[in-house]
Amino acid sequence: MTEGYKLGDLVWAKMKGFSPWPGRVSIPTPELKHPKKGMSVQCIYFFGTNNYAWIEEHNIKPYQEHKEQLMKSSKSAAFKEACNQIEDYIVHPENFGEIDEHVRDPDEEFDKLKDVLRKESTESVPKEEATPEVKKEKKSSTPKVKAVKRSSSTGLKATPRKMAKASRSFTDSDLANDKPSMLNHSFSKKSSLLQRPSNILRPETPPLDLENVSETLLEKNIKASQMKFGFLGLGIMGSGIVKNLLNSGHKVLVWNRTAAKCKDFEKVGATIAVTPCDVVEEADITFSCVADPQAAKEMVFGNCGVLHCPTLEGKGYVEMTSIDSDTSHDIVEAISGKGGRYLEAQIQGSKTQAEEGTLIILAAGDRSLFDDCQSCFKAMSKNSFYLGSDIGNASKMNSVLQVVGGVSLAALAEGLALADRAGLNQADLLDVLALTPLASPHLILKGRAMIESSYSTHQPLSHMQKDLKLALGLGDALEQSLPLTATTNEIFKHAKRLGYANHDVAAVYIRARF
């Protein structure tokens, strides 16, 4: 602590990109690590948001002294609520028990804090073990300030979240700047713009119940093919697909890069193979559903890949990975060159649709292979489309659909952010949207997730960004201008950089907020 402010002082605190906000000098929570040694900072509790953050002292001003001037700096509902709370605190401090417990005994708490800081200052990274990233961080003159989301109603342990950097001084010129700030947001107890979200943990995805047969699958009354099917990749989509193949009576041989994932499927009837080559060698038809075009190529051309199989004569290979047409052409040349049959089978849908067996399948390539896969397609989808024998048609159609989906999600995120900044109720916006011609069950579902900051992965954000990138590549090849797609791709890339690559696509809302 420095001598400028003492525990319990009411202040106005400013972060870079934020308006001055009413707060209180407080003892930091255990999760809130102190920034670099030598920085003159104070831990501030922000009224109205229930957040804590380290703020440099030149960005702090006494509350009462600047109250009349700063009370007029913003007209947002969130700001007014914060001002009302601090005024209420001045009159009835007993109503703010959570703050009081941090300053009940300042001397005792400060001694504890000094012990913690002294311990942290003695811990350093050995030079020979320091990574380039660590060295780069040491050179930075701006500390990384961490905030903690706390709920006064739950009392649960807070989750640490990285904050935006605070470097610009809090000067009187800021007071005249009436631009909308990132703090002008109707903060909920589930989300806060005070927190830079790069360290927010992804909600845990519920485990897949392999033995539970979906009602949709039961209604289909599928007669399983007697051929043996292989499946490469048990990720978010592959797991749900294989579950339905097994539950519909198909014989399935599985392989996954992380072998442990195969064990659960073995318990419900699947056979485990050691390599992709082994899968293709034993199966009549093999499906591949991996992360991206590069991974798809590795399944075919890599070590112990498909091409290492002694013969592919008469065997079928179905590529379900979202890939570009060039990659698809490379794979079909390799497969057909060894006597095999090849089919693109791009999938539209999410984790939920994969588990329910309600995906949409876009296929192109060998017609006989498409026909042989019908019992499988029926188990995993509600409809399958054959788009002709020209390889690339399915991947192109998939790219077009992903453009529409990605741009729509980005537009929804911006609309919700704008409504929130304007002081409108976001839930009301979705209710109205559901009654308009723009109504879409998918958009309404993702909108709810955005409002609730619920980003449990159904469709990874990184996969959407990858698909947008593939669409841009297709546009370049055809000299088709795609300005909206290009902008949307940058939005998703930014959300990835903020730490949301493996969260659900709804997390693109974070980019719109920031």
C-alpha positions in Angstrom: 0.0 0.0 0.0 1.1 3.6 -0.5 0.4 6.6 1.6 -1.9 8.3 -0.9 -5.0 6.4 0.1 -6.1 4.3 3.0 -8.4 1.3 3.3 -12.1 2.4 3.2 -11.5 5.6 1.2 -14.3 6.3 -1.3 -12.9 7.3 -4.7 -13.4 7.7 -8.4 -11.2 5.2 -10.2 -10.5 5.1 -14.0 -9.1 2.5 -16.2 -7.9 2.9 -19.8 -11.0 3.0 -22.1 -13.4 3.4 -19.1 -15.2 6.3 -17.6 -14.4 7.3 -14.0 -16.4 5.0 -11.7 -17.3 5.2 -8.0 -15.3 2.8 -5.9 -13.7 2.1 -2.5 -10.2 1.3 -1.5 -10.3 -2.3 -0.4 -8.2 -5.3 0.6 -7.7 -7.5 -2.5 -9.3 -10.9 -2.7 -6.9 -13.9 -2.6 -7.2 -14.4 -6.3 -6.3 -10.9 -7.2 -2.5 -11.0 -7.6 -0.5 -7.8 -7.1 1.0 -6.3 -10.3 4.7 -5.6 -10.7 6.7 -4.5 -7.8 7.2 -0.8 -7.6 3.9 0.2 -9.1 1.9 2.7 -7.1 -1.5 1.0 -7.1 -4.6 0.5 -5.0 -7.1 -2.3 -4.9 -10.5 -0.8 -5.8 -13.9 -2.3 -5.2 -16.3 -0.9 -7.9 -19.8 -0.2 -6.8 -22.6 -1.5 -9.0 -20.4 -4.2 -10.6 -19.1 -6.1 -7.5 -15.6 -6.2 -9.1 -12.1 -5.7 -7.7 -9.1 -4.4 -9.6 -5.7 -2.9 -9.1 -5.7 0.7 -10.3 -2.7 3.0 -10.5 -2.9 5.9 -8.1 -2.7 8.6 -10.8 -6.0 7.1 -12.1 -7.7 7.6 -8.7 -9.4 10.7 -7.2 -11.2 11.4 -3.9 -14.9 10.7 -4.2 -16.4 13.7 -2.3 -14.0 16.3 -3.8 -14.9 15.4 -7.4 -18.4 14.1 -6.8 -20.3 17.1 -8.3 -18.2 17.1 -11.4 -18.0 13.4 -12.1 -21.7 12.6 -11.3 -22.5 14.2 -14.6 -19.9 12.3 -16.6 -22.2 9.6 -17.7 -26.0 9.1 -18.1 -26.1 5.3 -18.4 -28.3 3.3 -16.1 -25.4 1.2 -14.8 -23.4 4.3 -13.9 -26.4 5.8 -12.1 -26.9 2.6 -10.2 -23.3 2.6 -9.1 -23.6 6.2 -7.9 -26.8 5.3 -6.0 -25.0 2.4 -4.3 -22.1 4.5 -3.1 -24.4 7.1 -1.7 -26.4 4.4 0.0 -23.2 3.0 1.4 -22.3 6.4 2.9 -25.6 6.5 4.7 -26.1 2.7 5.5 -22.7 1.0 5.4 -24.2 -2.0 7.3 -26.0 -3.0 4.2 -22.7 -3.8 2.4 -21.5 -6.7 4.5 -19.3 -8.1 1.7 -17.2 -4.9 1.5 -17.0 -4.6 5.3 -15.5 -8.1 5.7 -12.5 -7.0 3.7 -11.8 -4.0 5.9 -13.0 -5.2 9.3 -9.5 -5.0 10.7 -7.3 -3.0 8.3 -4.1 -3.3 10.2 -4.4 -7.1 10.5 -5.4 -7.5 6.9 -2.6 -5.2 5.7 0.0 -7.3 7.6 -1.4 -10.4 5.9 -1.2 -8.7 2.5 2.4 -7.6 3.1 3.3 -11.2 3.9 1.7 -12.4 0.7 3.4 -9.7 -1.4 6.8 -10.4 0.2 6.4 -14.1 -0.6 5.4 -13.4 -4.2 8.4 -11.0 -4.6 10.8 -13.8 -3.7 9.4 -16.2 -6.3 11.0 -15.7 -9.7 11.5 -17.7 -12.9 15.1 -19.0 -13.3 16.9 -17.5 -16.2 17.6 -20.8 -17.9 13.9 -21.7 -17.6 12.4 -18.4 -18.6 10.4 -18.7 -21.8 10.4 -16.0 -24.6 6.9 -15.1 -23.5 8.0 -14.5 -19.9 10.9 -12.4 -21.0 8.7 -10.3 -23.2 6.3 -9.7 -20.4 9.1 -8.5 -18.1 10.0 -5.8 -20.7 6.5 -4.4 -20.6 6.2 -1.2 -18.5 2.4 -1.6 -18.2 1.2 -4.0 -15.5 -1.6 -6.6 -16.2 -4.3 -5.8 -13.7 -6.6 -8.6 -12.7 -10.2 -8.3 -11.6 -12.4 -10.7 -9.7 -16.1 -11.2 -10.3 -17.9 -11.4 -7.0 -21.5 -11.8 -6.1 -22.7 -10.4 -2.9 -25.7 -12.7 -2.9 -23.9 -16.0 -3.3 -20.8 -15.8 -1.3 -19.1 -18.2 -3.7 -15.4 -18.2 -4.4 -14.7 -15.7 -7.1 -13.0 -16.5 -10.4 -9.9 -14.5 -11.4 -10.2 -12.7 -14.7 -7.6 -10.6 -16.5 -8.3 -6.9 -16.8 -7.5 -4.4 -19.5 -4.2 -2.5 -19.1 -4.4 0.8 -17.2 -1.7 3.2 -18.3 -3.3 6.6 -19.3 -3.4 9.1 -16.5 -6.7 10.2 -15.0 -6.7 13.9 -15.9 -9.3 16.6 -15.9 -9.5 16.4 -19.7 -11.1 13.0 -19.2 -14.0 14.6 -17.4 -15.1 16.6 -20.4 -15.0 13.5 -22.6 -18.6 12.4 -22.7 -18.0 9.5 -25.1 -19.8 6.3 -24.3 -17.5 4.1 -22.2 -17.1 0.4 -21.8 -18.4 0.8 -18.3 -21.7 2.1 -19.5 -23.2 -1.3 -19.4 -26.1 -2.8 -17.4 -23.9 -5.1 -15.4 -25.3 -8.4 -14.3 -23.9 -10.7 -11.7 -22.9 -13.1 -14.4 -20.9 -10.8 -16.5 -19.0 -7.5 -16.3 -17.3 -5.2 -18.8 -14.7 -4.4 -16.1 -13.2 -7.8 -16.8 -11.1 -8.5 -19.8 -12.3 -12.1 -20.5 -9.1 -13.7 -21.7 -8.8 -15.9 -18.6 -12.4 -16.9 -18.2 -12.8 -20.6 -17.9 -14.9 -22.4 -20.4 -18.0 -23.9 -18.7 -17.6 -27.6 -18.3 -19.3 -29.6 -21.1 -21.6 -32.3 -19.7 -20.3 -35.8 -20.4 -21.9 -37.6 -23.3 -24.4 -40.3 -22.1 -23.6 -43.0 -24.6 -26.3 -45.4 -23.4 -29.1 -43.0 -23.6 -30.9 -43.4 -27.0 -32.4 -40.1 -28.2 -36.1 -40.1 -28.9 -35.4 -38.8 -32.4 -33.3 -41.9 -33.2 -36.0 -44.2 -31.9 -38.6 -42.6 -34.1 -36.5 -43.2 -37.2 -36.8 -47.0 -37.0 -33.4 -47.5 -38.7 -32.4 -50.8 -40.2 -28.6 -50.9 -39.8 -26.4 -51.9 -42.7 -24.4 -55.1 -42.1 -21.2 -53.5 -43.4 -18.5 -52.6 -40.9 -17.9 -48.9 -40.4 -14.8 -47.1 -39.2 -14.7 -43.7 -37.6 -11.7 -41.4 -37.2 -12.1 -38.6 -34.6 -14.2 -38.5 -31.4 -14.4 -34.8 -30.9 -17.4 -32.6 -30.2 -19.2 -33.7 -33.4 -17.7 -37.2 -33.9 -18.7 -38.4 -30.4 -22.3 -37.7 -30.9 -22.3 -39.2 -34.4 -20.6 -42.4 -33.3 -23.1 -42.7 -30.4 -26.0 -42.7 -32.8 -24.3 -45.2 -35.1 -23.8 -47.6 -32.2 -27.3 -47.0 -30.8 -28.8 -47.7 -34.2 -27.1 -51.1 -34.4 -24.1 -50.3 -36.7 -20.8 -52.1 -36.2 -18.2 -49.4 -35.6 -14.4 -49.4 -35.3 -13.1 -46.2 -33.7 -9.8 -44.3 -33.5 -9.0 -41.0 -31.8 -5.7 -39.1 -31.4 -6.4 -39.2 -27.6 -6.8 -42.9 -27.1 -8.5 -42.6 -23.7 -11.6 -41.2 -25.4 -12.1 -44.5 -27.1 -12.6 -46.5 -23.9 -16.1 -45.3 -23.2 -17.2 -46.2 -26.7 -15.7 -49.6 -26.3 -18.0 -50.2 -23.3 -21.1 -49.7 -25.5 -20.0 -51.9 -28.4 -17.3 -50.1 -30.4 -14.0 -51.7 -31.4 -10.8 -49.8 -30.8 -8.1 -49.6 -33.5 -4.5 -48.5 -33.0 -4.0 -46.4 -36.1 -6.1 -44.8 -38.8 -4.6 -47.3 -41.2 -6.0 -50.2 -39.1 -9.5 -48.6 -39.2 -9.5 -48.4 -43.0 -8.1 -51.9 -43.4 -10.8 -53.5 -41.2 -13.8 -51.4 -42.2 -15.8 -51.4 -45.4 -16.5 -47.6 -45.1 -14.5 -45.2 -43.0 -15.7 -41.8 -41.8 -13.3 -39.0 -40.9 -14.4 -36.1 -38.7 -11.4 -34.2 -37.3 -10.6 -30.5 -36.5 -9.5 -28.9 -39.8 -8.1 -29.4 -43.3 -4.6 -30.0 -42.0 -5.8 -32.7 -39.6 -7.8 -34.3 -42.4 -4.7 -34.5 -44.6 -2.8 -36.1 -41.8 -5.4 -38.9 -41.6 -4.7 -39.7 -45.2 -1.1 -38.8 -45.9 0.4 -38.9 -42.4 2.3 -41.7 -40.6 0.1 -44.8 -40.2 -2.5 -42.9 -42.3 -5.0 -44.2 -44.8 -2.6 -44.5 -47.6 -0.5 -47.0 -45.6 -3.3 -49.5 -45.9 -2.1 -52.3 -48.3 -5.2 -51.9 -50.5 -8.2 -49.6 -50.7 -9.9 -51.5 -53.5 -13.7 -51.3 -53.0 -13.4 -49.4 -49.7 -15.2 -46.2 -49.0 -13.8 -43.1 -47.4 -16.2 -40.4 -46.3 -14.7 -37.0 -45.3 -16.9 -35.2 -42.8 -14.3 -32.6 -41.7 -15.1 -29.0 -42.7 -12.5 -28.6 -45.5 -11.8 -26.5 -48.6 -12.3 -27.9 -52.1 -8.6 -28.1 -52.8 -8.0 -30.3 -49.8 -10.9 -32.5 -50.9 -9.4 -32.8 -54.4 -6.1 -33.9 -52.9 -7.7 -36.6 -50.8 -9.9 -37.9 -53.6 -6.9 -38.3 -55.9 -5.1 -40.3 -53.2 -8.0 -42.5 -52.3 -9.1 -43.2 -55.9 -5.5 -43.7 -56.9 -5.5 -46.8 -54.7 -8.9 -48.1 -55.9 -11.0 -46.6 -53.1 -14.3 -44.6 -53.3 -14.5 -41.1 -51.9 -17.4 -38.9 -50.7 -17.5 -35.4 -49.2 -20.1 -35.3 -46.5 -20.0 -31.9 -44.8 -22.1 -31.5 -41.8 -24.3 -28.6 -40.7 -25.2 -28.5 -37.0 -23.8 -28.4 -33.5 -23.0 -30.7 -30.6 -26.6 -30.9 -29.7 -27.7 -31.9 -33.2 -24.9 -34.4 -33.4 -26.1 -36.1 -30.2 -29.8 -36.0 -31.3 -29.1 -37.3 -34.8 -30.5 -34.1 -36.4 -27.6 -32.9 -38.4 -27.8 -31.8 -42.1 -25.4 -33.6 -44.4 -24.1 -32.1 -47.7 -22.5 -34.8 -49.9 -20.7 -34.8 -53.2 -18.6 -37.5 -54.9 -19.2 -41.2 -55.5 -22.9 -41.8 -55.7 -22.7 -45.5 -54.9 -20.9 -44.7 -51.7 -23.6 -42.1 -50.8 -26.2 -44.8 -51.2 -24.2 -47.3 -49.1 -24.1 -44.8 -46.3 -27.8 -44.1 -46.2 -28.5 -46.1 -43.0 -25.6 -44.2 -41.3 -26.7 -40.8 -42.6 -30.2 -41.6 -41.4 -28.9 -42.3 -37.9 -26.8 -39.1 -37.7 -29.0 -36.6 -39.6 -32.5 -35.5 -40.4 -31.7 -35.0 -44.0 -28.8 -35.7 -46.4 -28.3 -33.9 -49.8 -26.4 -35.3 -52.7 -25.0 -32.3 -54.6 -23.5 -34.2 -57.5 -20.4 -36.1 -58.4 -18.1 -33.0 -58.6 -15.7 -33.0 -55.7 -15.8 -29.7 -53.9 -19.5 -29.0 -54.3 -20.2 -30.0 -50.7 -17.4 -28.0 -49.2 -18.4 -25.0 -51.2 -22.0 -25.2 -50.1 -20.8 -25.6 -46.5 -18.7 -22.5 -46.8 -21.6 -20.5 -48.1 -23.8 -21.5 -45.2 -21.1 -20.8 -42.7 -20.8 -17.3 -44.1 -24.5 -16.7 -43.5 -24.3 -18.2 -40.0 -21.1 -16.4 -38.9 -22.2 -12.9 -40.2 -25.6 -13.4 -38.5 -24.0 -14.3 -35.1 -21.7 -11.2 -35.3 -24.7 -9.0 -36.2 -26.7 -10.4 -33.2 -23.8 -9.8 -30.9 -23.4 -6.2 -32.0 -27.2 -5.7 -31.7 -27.2 -7.0 -28.1 -24.2 -4.9 -27.2 -25.8 -1.8 -28.7 -29.1 -2.4 -26.9 -27.3 -2.9 -23.6 -25.3 0.3 -24.1 -28.5 2.2 -24.8 -30.0 1.0 -21.6 -32.4 -1.4 -23.2 -33.3 -4.8 -21.8 -31.5 -7.5 -23.9 -34.1 -10.1 -23.0 -36.8 -7.8 -24.3 -34.9 -7.5 -27.6 -34.8 -11.3 -28.0 -38.5 -11.5 -27.3 -39.3 -9.0 -29.9 -36.8 -10.6 -32.4 -38.6 -13.9 -32.0 -41.8 -12.3 -33.3 -40.3 -10.7 -36.3 -39.5 -12.2 -39.8 -35.9 -12.4 -38.6 -36.8 -15.0 -36.0 -34.5 -18.0 -35.9 -34.4 -20.6 -33.1 -30.6 -20.8 -33.5 -30.1 -17.0 -33.1 -32.5 -16.8 -30.2 -30.7 -19.7 -28.5 -27.3 -18.1 -29.1 -28.7 -14.7 -28.0 -29.7 -16.3 -24.6 -26.2 -17.7 -24.2 -24.7 -14.2 -24.9 -26.9 -12.6 -22.3 -26.1 -15.2 -19.7 -22.4 -15.5 -20.6 -23.0 -19.2 -21.0 -20.4 -20.4 -23.4 -20.5 -24.2 -22.9 -19.2 -25.4 -26.3 -21.7 -26.7 -28.8 -19.9 -25.3 -31.8 -16.3 -24.1 -31.1 -15.7 -20.5 -31.9 -12.4 -21.5 -33.5 -14.2 -23.8 -35.9 -16.5 -21.0 -37.1 -13.5 -18.7 -37.6 -11.8 -21.5 -39.6 -14.8 -21.9 -41.8 -15.0 -18.2 -42.4 -11.3 -18.3 -43.4 -12.1 -21.1 -45.9 -14.9 -19.1 -47.3 -12.6 -16.1 -47.9 -10.2 -18.5 -49.7 -13.0 -19.6 -51.9 -13.9 -16.0 -52.6 -10.3 -15.2 -53.5 -10.2 -18.1 -55.9 -13.4 -17.0 -57.6 -12.6 -13.3 -57.4 -15.8 -12.8 -55.4 -15.8 -9.8 -53.0 -16.8 -10.8 -49.5 -16.4 -7.6 -47.4 -18.9 -8.7 -44.6 -17.3 -12.1 -44.4 -13.8 -10.5 -44.1 -15.0 -8.2 -41.3 -16.8 -11.0 -39.5 -13.6 -13.2 -39.7 -11.6 -10.4 -38.0 -14.3 -10.2 -35.2 -14.0 -14.0 -34.6 -10.2 -13.8 -34.7 -10.3 -11.1 -32.0 -12.6 -13.2 -29.9 -10.1 -16.0 -30.2 -7.2 -13.8 -29.1 -9.2 -12.8 -26.1 -9.1 -16.5 -25.0 -12.4 -17.8 -26.4 -11.2 -20.1 -29.2 -12.5 -23.3 -27.5 -15.7 -21.7 -26.2 -19.0 -21.7 -28.0 -19.5 -19.4 -31.0 -21.8 -17.3 -28.8 -18.6 -16.0 -27.1 -18.2 -13.7 -30.1 -20.4 -11.4 -28.0 -17.2 -10.7 -26.0 -15.7 -9.0 -29.0 -18.8 -6.9 -29.5 -18.7 -5.7 -25.9 -15.1 -4.8 -26.0 
